Amino acid sequence: MYNLIASYNDLKVHELMKNASIIRHKAKILAAIRNAQKFIQIQ
């Protein structure tokens, strides 16, 4: 799951920003992606 989120790019972020069923706050989306990337690094 973390690998999938860590691989999200700008296109995926844009897609998520259009999704009405989630919290669409760009900073939160980017933070989730960065957190997944960091988690993989320290694993």
Biopython code that builds the backbone (N, CA, C, O; Angstrom):
import numpy as np
from Bio.PDB.StructureBuilder import StructureBuilder

atoms = [
    (1, "MET", "N", (0.825, -1.196, 0.000)),
    (1, "MET", "CA", (0.000, 0.000, 0.000)),
    (1, "MET", "C", (0.868, 1.258, 0.000)),
    (1, "MET", "O", (0.600, 2.204, -0.741)),
    (2, "TYR", "N", (1.912, 1.263, 0.838)),
    (2, "TYR", "CA", (2.787, 2.437, 0.901)),
    (2, "TYR", "C", (3.494, 2.663, -0.430)),
    (2, "TYR", "O", (3.690, 3.803, -0.850)),
    (3, "ASN", "N", (3.877, 1.570, -1.093)),
    (3, "ASN", "CA", (4.554, 1.699, -2.391)),
    (3, "ASN", "C", (3.648, 2.353, -3.419)),
    (3, "ASN", "O", (4.103, 3.162, -4.227)),
    (4, "LEU", "N", (2.392, 2.012, -3.394)),
    (4, "LEU", "CA", (1.438, 2.601, -4.329)),
    (4, "LEU", "C", (1.306, 4.100, -4.091)),
    (4, "LEU", "O", (1.402, 4.894, -5.028)),
    (5, "ILE", "N", (1.089, 4.478, -2.855)),
    (5, "ILE", "CA", (0.918, 5.901, -2.522)),
    (5, "ILE", "C", (2.207, 6.677, -2.789)),
    (5, "ILE", "O", (2.163, 7.802, -3.288)),
    (6, "ALA", "N", (3.348, 6.084, -2.460)),
    (6, "ALA", "CA", (4.630, 6.751, -2.674)),
    (6, "ALA", "C", (4.894, 7.016, -4.151)),
    (6, "ALA", "O", (5.657, 7.919, -4.493)),
    (7, "SER", "N", (4.271, 6.240, -5.023)),
    (7, "SER", "CA", (4.501, 6.399, -6.463)),
    (7, "SER", "C", (3.573, 7.423, -7.119)),
    (7, "SER", "O", (3.695, 7.675, -8.318)),
    (8, "TYR", "N", (2.660, 8.013, -6.369)),
    (8, "TYR", "CA", (1.738, 8.994, -6.942)),
    (8, "TYR", "C", (2.515, 10.174, -7.515)),
    (8, "TYR", "O", (3.489, 10.635, -6.921)),
    (9, "ASN", "N", (2.073, 10.655, -8.674)),
    (9, "ASN", "CA", (2.705, 11.795, -9.333)),
    (9, "ASN", "C", (1.718, 12.960, -9.407)),
    (9, "ASN", "O", (0.625, 12.896, -8.843)),
    (10, "ASP", "N", (2.113, 14.020, -10.106)),
    (10, "ASP", "CA", (1.258, 15.213, -10.205)),
    (10, "ASP", "C", (-0.090, 14.909, -10.846)),
    (10, "ASP", "O", (-1.109, 15.483, -10.461)),
    (11, "LEU", "N", (-0.095, 14.019, -11.811)),
    (11, "LEU", "CA", (-1.353, 13.652, -12.470)),
    (11, "LEU", "C", (-2.309, 12.991, -11.477)),
    (11, "LEU", "O", (-3.505, 13.285, -11.469)),
    (12, "LYS", "N", (-1.777, 12.102, -10.644)),
    (12, "LYS", "CA", (-2.605, 11.429, -9.641)),
    (12, "LYS", "C", (-3.105, 12.435, -8.598)),
    (12, "LYS", "O", (-4.252, 12.353, -8.158)),
    (13, "VAL", "N", (-2.258, 13.371, -8.207)),
    (13, "VAL", "CA", (-2.678, 14.404, -7.245)),
    (13, "VAL", "C", (-3.826, 15.211, -7.843)),
    (13, "VAL", "O", (-4.807, 15.502, -7.159)),
    (14, "HIS", "N", (-3.705, 15.568, -9.103)),
    (14, "HIS", "CA", (-4.771, 16.318, -9.778)),
    (14, "HIS", "C", (-6.068, 15.507, -9.796)),
    (14, "HIS", "O", (-7.151, 16.043, -9.565)),
    (15, "GLU", "N", (-5.942, 14.216, -10.073)),
    (15, "GLU", "CA", (-7.104, 13.324, -10.073)),
    (15, "GLU", "C", (-7.747, 13.261, -8.686)),
    (15, "GLU", "O", (-8.971, 13.297, -8.562)),
    (16, "LEU", "N", (-6.925, 13.167, -7.658)),
    (16, "LEU", "CA", (-7.448, 13.114, -6.290)),
    (16, "LEU", "C", (-8.136, 14.410, -5.888)),
    (16, "LEU", "O", (-9.100, 14.396, -5.122)),
    (17, "MET", "N", (-7.641, 15.528, -6.404)),
    (17, "MET", "CA", (-8.247, 16.819, -6.085)),
    (17, "MET", "C", (-9.671, 16.923, -6.651)),
    (17, "MET", "O", (-10.466, 17.730, -6.168)),
    (18, "LYS", "N", (-9.993, 16.129, -7.654)),
    (18, "LYS", "CA", (-11.337, 16.126, -8.242)),
    (18, "LYS", "C", (-12.278, 15.146, -7.535)),
    (18, "LYS", "O", (-13.485, 15.176, -7.775)),
    (19, "ASN", "N", (-11.748, 14.286, -6.673)),
    (19, "ASN", "CA", (-12.531, 13.236, -6.034)),
    (19, "ASN", "C", (-13.336, 13.819, -4.866)),
    (19, "ASN", "O", (-12.765, 14.225, -3.854)),
    (20, "ALA", "N", (-14.640, 13.856, -5.011)),
    (20, "ALA", "CA", (-15.510, 14.458, -3.993)),
    (20, "ALA", "C", (-15.676, 13.588, -2.750)),
    (20, "ALA", "O", (-16.198, 14.055, -1.738)),
    (21, "SER", "N", (-15.241, 12.337, -2.812)),
    (21, "SER", "CA", (-15.440, 11.438, -1.671)),
    (21, "SER", "C", (-14.283, 11.457, -0.678)),
    (21, "SER", "O", (-14.308, 10.723, 0.310)),
    (22, "ILE", "N", (-13.268, 12.287, -0.927)),
    (22, "ILE", "CA", (-12.137, 12.403, 0.012)),
    (22, "ILE", "C", (-11.952, 13.864, 0.399)),
    (22, "ILE", "O", (-12.564, 14.755, -0.190)),
    (23, "ILE", "N", (-11.108, 14.098, 1.387)),
    (23, "ILE", "CA", (-10.748, 15.467, 1.755)),
    (23, "ILE", "C", (-9.797, 15.985, 0.678)),
    (23, "ILE", "O", (-8.712, 15.436, 0.488)),
    (24, "ARG", "N", (-10.200, 17.027, -0.015)),
    (24, "ARG", "CA", (-9.434, 17.514, -1.163)),
    (24, "ARG", "C", (-8.584, 18.714, -0.793)),
    (24, "ARG", "O", (-8.795, 19.815, -1.302)),
    (25, "HIS", "N", (-7.646, 18.505, 0.073)),
    (25, "HIS", "CA", (-6.717, 19.555, 0.475)),
    (25, "HIS", "C", (-5.346, 19.150, -0.054)),
    (25, "HIS", "O", (-4.772, 18.152, 0.381)),
    (26, "LYS", "N", (-4.832, 19.932, -0.993)),
    (26, "LYS", "CA", (-3.607, 19.542, -1.696)),
    (26, "LYS", "C", (-2.451, 19.280, -0.746)),
    (26, "LYS", "O", (-1.697, 18.328, -0.949)),
    (27, "ALA", "N", (-2.294, 20.091, 0.273)),
    (27, "ALA", "CA", (-1.195, 19.906, 1.220)),
    (27, "ALA", "C", (-1.317, 18.569, 1.954)),
    (27, "ALA", "O", (-0.310, 17.914, 2.223)),
    (28, "LYS", "N", (-2.528, 18.169, 2.272)),
    (28, "LYS", "CA", (-2.734, 16.889, 2.960)),
    (28, "LYS", "C", (-2.438, 15.718, 2.030)),
    (28, "LYS", "O", (-1.858, 14.717, 2.452)),
    (29, "ILE", "N", (-2.832, 15.842, 0.776)),
    (29, "ILE", "CA", (-2.545, 14.788, -0.202)),
    (29, "ILE", "C", (-1.034, 14.656, -0.381)),
    (29, "ILE", "O", (-0.494, 13.550, -0.357)),
    (30, "LEU", "N", (-0.357, 15.788, -0.560)),
    (30, "LEU", "CA", (1.101, 15.760, -0.735)),
    (30, "LEU", "C", (1.800, 15.221, 0.505)),
    (30, "LEU", "O", (2.797, 14.508, 0.393)),
    (31, "ALA", "N", (1.291, 15.550, 1.677)),
    (31, "ALA", "CA", (1.883, 15.047, 2.919)),
    (31, "ALA", "C", (1.737, 13.534, 3.020)),
    (31, "ALA", "O", (2.659, 12.854, 3.471)),
    (32, "ALA", "N", (0.600, 13.002, 2.609)),
    (32, "ALA", "CA", (0.394, 11.552, 2.629)),
    (32, "ALA", "C", (1.389, 10.859, 1.702)),
    (32, "ALA", "O", (1.929, 9.805, 2.038)),
    (33, "ILE", "N", (1.627, 11.451, 0.543)),
    (33, "ILE", "CA", (2.587, 10.884, -0.408)),
    (33, "ILE", "C", (4.000, 10.923, 0.173)),
    (33, "ILE", "O", (4.725, 9.930, 0.124)),
    (34, "ARG", "N", (4.385, 12.076, 0.722)),
    (34, "ARG", "CA", (5.726, 12.206, 1.323)),
    (34, "ARG", "C", (5.896, 11.271, 2.511)),
    (34, "ARG", "O", (6.961, 10.677, 2.684)),
    (35, "ASN", "N", (4.873, 11.136, 3.321)),
    (35, "ASN", "CA", (4.944, 10.228, 4.471)),
    (35, "ASN", "C", (5.148, 8.790, 4.015)),
    (35, "ASN", "O", (5.925, 8.055, 4.625)),
    (36, "ALA", "N", (4.472, 8.383, 2.965)),
    (36, "ALA", "CA", (4.644, 7.032, 2.434)),
    (36, "ALA", "C", (6.068, 6.840, 1.917)),
    (36, "ALA", "O", (6.673, 5.790, 2.133)),
    (37, "GLN", "N", (6.598, 7.849, 1.239)),
    (37, "GLN", "CA", (7.967, 7.768, 0.728)),
    (37, "GLN", "C", (8.980, 7.651, 1.872)),
    (37, "GLN", "O", (9.908, 6.846, 1.801)),
    (38, "LYS", "N", (8.802, 8.442, 2.910)),
    (38, "LYS", "CA", (9.713, 8.401, 4.065)),
    (38, "LYS", "C", (9.594, 7.084, 4.815)),
    (38, "LYS", "O", (10.595, 6.527, 5.267)),
    (39, "PHE", "N", (8.377, 6.588, 4.945)),
    (39, "PHE", "CA", (8.171, 5.298, 5.622)),
    (39, "PHE", "C", (8.944, 4.196, 4.911)),
    (39, "PHE", "O", (9.573, 3.360, 5.560)),
    (40, "ILE", "N", (8.902, 4.190, 3.594)),
    (40, "ILE", "CA", (9.629, 3.190, 2.820)),
    (40, "ILE", "C", (11.132, 3.336, 3.040)),
    (40, "ILE", "O", (11.842, 2.335, 3.130)),
    (41, "GLN", "N", (11.622, 4.567, 3.127)),
    (41, "GLN", "CA", (13.058, 4.808, 3.336)),
    (41, "GLN", "C", (13.543, 4.268, 4.664)),
    (41, "GLN", "O", (14.646, 3.728, 4.747)),
    (42, "ILE", "N", (12.733, 4.405, 5.710)),
    (42, "ILE", "CA", (13.202, 3.984, 7.047)),
    (42, "ILE", "C", (12.891, 2.540, 7.371)),
    (42, "ILE", "O", (13.329, 2.019, 8.397)),
    (43, "GLN", "N", (12.146, 1.898, 6.510)),
    (43, "GLN", "CA", (11.780, 0.500, 6.759)),
    (43, "GLN", "C", (12.969, -0.414, 6.647)),
    (43, "GLN", "O", (12.836, -1.625, 6.827)),
]
sb = StructureBuilder()
sb.init_structure("model")
sb.init_model(0)
sb.init_chain("A")
sb.init_seg("    ")
for serial, (resi, resn, name, xyz) in enumerate(atoms, 1):
    if name == "N":
        sb.init_residue(resn, " ", resi, " ")
    sb.init_atom(name, np.array(xyz, "f"), 0.0, 1.0, " ", f" {name:<3s}", serial, name[0])
structure = sb.get_structure()
